[in-house]
Amino acid sequence: MNEICTARDRFSADNAGRYPTSLRQLSPLYLRCVPTCPATGRDTYSTGYTSASDSFPSVCTLVCHGQNHADAGLPADRPLLWTNSCYGITRWGHDAPMGLIAL
C-alpha cells in the first residue's frame, strides 16, 4: 500500500492536488504496475480504490478489497487508508471514516 500511496501523491503533485480516479492512471509514469496483496498474490487494491468526486478531489480511500486478512483478525476490506490532502489528514487502520465519503 505504501508504494501505491507514494505514486498517488506524486500524481497529485503533478495534477493540481487531484488524486487519480483509478489506479490505472498511475501506470506506467508513477507506478510500474499495481502491486499485489502479499496475502492473496493478486491485485486487490484496484477494486478497493475510490477517489471522491470533483467536489472533493483531494479525498481518496484505499483498501485491500475482500476478506483477505481474516486470519489476522481483520474485517473485510482491511487494511485501509483514508486521505484528505487539503487538511493534511491520513488515517491507516481499521476505523478510517469511509462513511464520510459519498461516492
C-alpha positions as a printed NumPy array, in Angstrom:
array([[  0.   ,   0.   ,   0.   ],
       [  2.902,   2.361,   0.662],
       [  4.076,   2.084,  -2.942],
       [  0.595,   2.987,  -4.19 ],
       [  0.359,   5.943,  -1.799],
       [  3.71 ,   7.324,  -2.911],
       [  2.686,   7.064,  -6.579],
       [ -0.716,   8.61 ,  -5.824],
       [  0.937,  11.545,  -4.036],
       [  3.342,  12.112,  -6.929],
       [  0.377,  12.082,  -9.343],
       [ -1.42 ,  14.584,  -7.103],
       [  1.604,  16.913,  -7.024],
       [  1.65 ,  16.923, -10.836],
       [ -2.132,  17.417, -11.152],
       [ -3.052,  20.434,  -9.008],
       [ -3.715,  18.362,  -5.886],
       [ -6.162,  15.985,  -7.557],
       [ -5.883,  12.271,  -6.876],
       [ -6.255,   9.802,  -9.749],
       [ -9.758,   8.465, -10.303],
       [ -8.369,   4.944, -10.754],
       [ -5.076,   3.227, -10.012],
       [ -4.619,   2.593, -13.76 ],
       [ -3.808,   6.299, -14.136],
       [ -0.644,   5.732, -12.107],
       [  0.92 ,   3.274, -14.536],
       [  3.476,   3.457, -16.03 ],
       [  4.609,   7.007, -15.147],
       [  4.193,   6.807, -11.357],
       [  3.909,   3.07 , -10.747],
       [  5.302,   0.264, -12.907],
       [  2.195,  -1.829, -12.157],
       [ -0.377,  -2.084,  -9.388],
       [  1.174,  -4.289,  -6.684],
       [ -0.44 ,  -7.484,  -5.499],
       [ -1.608,  -8.127,  -1.949],
       [  1.023, -10.306,  -0.236],
       [ -1.716, -12.429,   1.372],
       [ -3.511, -13.232,  -1.903],
       [ -0.891, -12.84 ,  -4.621],
       [ -3.317, -10.787,  -6.726],
       [ -4.377,  -7.165,  -7.198],
       [ -6.976,  -6.412,  -4.527],
       [ -6.247,  -2.695,  -4.496],
       [ -7.702,  -1.568,  -7.849],
       [-11.229,  -2.594,  -6.832],
       [-10.602,  -1.188,  -3.35 ],
       [ -9.608,   2.304,  -4.504],
       [-12.045,   5.191,  -4.629],
       [-11.401,   8.842,  -5.285],
       [-14.011,  11.412,  -4.407],
       [-15.809,  13.493,  -6.997],
       [-14.796,  16.893,  -8.375],
       [-16.307,  18.402,  -5.234],
       [-13.63 ,  16.697,  -3.121],
       [-10.686,  15.976,  -5.46 ],
       [ -8.231,  15.64 ,  -2.576],
       [-10.057,  12.771,  -0.812],
       [ -9.475,   9.095,  -1.505],
       [ -9.765,   5.689,   0.126],
       [ -7.573,   2.647,  -0.498],
       [ -8.414,  -0.794,   0.895],
       [ -7.311,  -4.355,   0.361],
       [-10.684,  -5.42 ,  -1.075],
       [-12.198,  -8.619,   0.277],
       [-11.887, -10.986,   3.26 ],
       [ -8.171, -11.413,   2.639],
       [ -6.856, -10.883,   6.153],
       [ -9.448, -12.691,   8.284],
       [ -6.71 , -14.994,   9.614],
       [ -5.107, -11.88 ,  11.142],
       [ -8.423, -10.903,  12.741],
       [ -9.191,  -8.081,  10.314],
       [-12.689,  -7.43 ,   8.953],
       [-13.401,  -7.307,   5.22 ],
       [-11.815,  -4.538,   3.17 ],
       [ -8.926,  -4.011,   5.562],
       [ -6.296,  -2.716,   5.955],
       [ -7.4  ,   0.66 ,   4.699],
       [ -6.087,   4.152,   4.16 ],
       [ -8.243,   7.278,   4.077],
       [ -6.669,  10.558,   2.956],
       [ -7.773,  14.181,   2.682],
       [ -4.768,  16.107,   1.399],
       [ -6.425,  19.535,   1.764],
       [ -6.434,  19.143,   5.531],
       [ -3.308,  17.008,   5.773],
       [ -5.272,  14.077,   7.237],
       [ -4.246,  10.498,   6.634],
       [ -5.618,   7.607,   8.659],
       [ -4.448,   3.999,   8.453],
       [ -6.034,   1.067,  10.148],
       [ -9.434,  -0.357,  10.784],
       [-11.588,   2.685,  11.621],
       [-10.923,   5.299,   8.911],
       [-14.094,   7.279,   8.171],
       [-15.219,   5.554,   4.986],
       [-18.805,   6.703,   5.604],
       [-17.72 ,  10.323,   5.287],
       [-17.154,   9.944,   1.571],
       [-20.24 ,   9.839,  -0.593],
       [-19.197,   8.271,  -3.871]])
